[in-house]
Every structure is written in structure tokens, then in C-alpha cells.
């Protein structure tokens, strides 16, 4: 079993500055202070990690009312990272709405989560991470936050892969990514917590773009072909039908890929046991989100001179 460590080296600081001392594989529970708020996150160093190595980083944004450690267990991404030699960071939200935790994907304005994740990236690329290979994925509210990060700090993030979380209406008119951002997205058509058609389910202080509107937003931002190349995948054991649509030829090769899961619910594809059907709807069983996301991320890196700390 990989060891767990606790590191708290930033007490009293306004932004992260102390270097993390990750000497071996395992889970490290860390803190930093950003805007005078204590922020927490877990870092998983893969089983093949050796000091001095510069590895890719995947940042996993948990869903609303969850924590990073819960998301680690639900997705199984750390185990997957061990077999593919990349680092995973699981940050925690602190924004509160009705006594529940949410990321500020534009709806919890008192907390600057973009600043937190930007500081976290800077902290990790000091010694452990290849700055051109930083990626963000997320589920539900965390998917919405992945979109916000992809737009706000596109100079630090090579690609994003949200799951079941689009963009808050109104933000689509405000957000202006500095560069084209490759996007991979999953959404079930029977999602009752983040409606495929958009609306207020699973949201507050506003409503969200539909899955189709969301895809078109990134297609236009990236300058992709407006007409996708689509194919239907083999029928899933769950009975769900999955259509994969690729919008290619974007600026800087920043394509958009959309997995439309017909009849799918508010779930993480490939992890059905963590999502009871009565609450979340059906999960695509053979659609391995971890594998698909990682294969997508590996295609992209930030252009030379794009990424920079601070």
C-alpha cells in the first residue's frame, strides 16, 4: 500500500510559496493559504515516481457537496495514474451555499478558486511537474469549474475534460480564453442533476448552457469545424447508446470531442457501483472515462513559451 503523508508548510502565508517535499510514491495531504483562506488538497505521486522526474499533472475537480478524497475513491484515478505514470491533484472547494461545498464556477463570488488552482499549479511545477503537461478534469460542479479554469488560465492548462458540467449562462458572453483549448466532454441525455437541455437542475444563482450549446461555444472559441465527424460506439452492456463526435481542425489543433450518452445519467462513465441508478441514473459501463480522458490529454501540450508561474 502506498503511504500517506501530511504536509502543512504554508501557514500564515497569503499565497503558496513553500515547496512540497514529495520524496516517494504515495498520497500527500497538503495545505496552502490563498487570500487568507486555508486551502487543502491531496497529491497522488504515482508508483513509478522517482525524485527529479518531471511528470504530467491531472487536476481532478470534485463535484458539488463532495471532497477531493471522495472524488479520488469514486473515479479510481489514482490507481489508473499508477499504471500511466502521471501525478493527480485533488483540491477541495470551500465555497458555501446552503451549508454545502461548491466550486466558484462563477456562482460563489466570495471565493477565488481560479487563484487557488493557479497557485497550486505554480507550487507543483516548481519541482515535480512538466509545466507544458498540466490538465484539468472534473465532475458536475467540478466540470463547470474545469471550464472556468480552461478559460481563465488557458496559459497554464494544456487541455480540459469536464464530465456532466457545462457553463453558467452569462459567463459564455464574458469568458475569453487566451488560446484555443482542447476539450473532451461527456454528458448523459437523461441527467436529472445537470440537465442535458440546460436549465437550473443542480445549479443555483443562474442556469447552465445545454450540452449542445456548451459544445458549440468551445467549437467557436477554438475555430473548429462546425460539422463533426460522428460514430456510434458498440452498444454498452448497460443498454445505453454512445455517440462520439469529433470537431476537428481547430486553431493550434485544439479539437473538441463530445461523448453523448443516450439515456445516461449524472455519473462518471465506467464506475457504475458508485452511482446508484435511483439517484443518479444509468452509467455507461464499458466507457472508461479515465482511459479516454488520459489518451486525450496525452495528445496535447502547451505551446513553447505559453506556460509560466505566477
VENKADA-V12900 format. One line per field, one symbol per residue. phi: phi as a letter, one per 20 degrees, with the letter a starting at -180 (. if undefined). psi: psi as a letter, one per 20 degrees, with the letter a starting at -180 (. if undefined). A space follows every 10 residues. Layout:
phi = ???
psi = ???
This chain:
phi = .ffdcdccdd gneecfbfff deebfpdcec cbdclmdfdc adddeffefc gnfddfcded efffmccfff fgffemffff fgeclcecdd fdfcfdclmc ebfeepdcff ceffffffff fgfffgcddf fecdcccacm gfffffffff efcffdcfac bfclbdcfgo ffedfcgfbf cfccbcbefd fddcggenpe fmcblpcdff ffffgfffgf femfgfdeed beeggfgfnf dcddddddmf gmmefcccde dfnfdecdgn cffecggfed nfdfeeeefg ffffffgffc bfggneeafn
psi = pqqqqppnjj piqhrphpqq noirqapoor qrpplkppqq qqpoprhjpp piqorqpppo orrqjarghg hggghkhggh hhijlqqppn rpqippolkq pqqmjiimii pnhggghghg ggghihhhqo iimpqprrpc hhghhhgggh ghliiiphqq mqplocppph hhihpnqirp opppqppqik ojhnphjrbi pjrrlrrqqr ggggghghgg hikrphproq qprppqhiiq ppppppoakr pkknrpppoo oojqbmropi lhiinphhgi aqppginngg gggghghiiq qqqpigqpq.
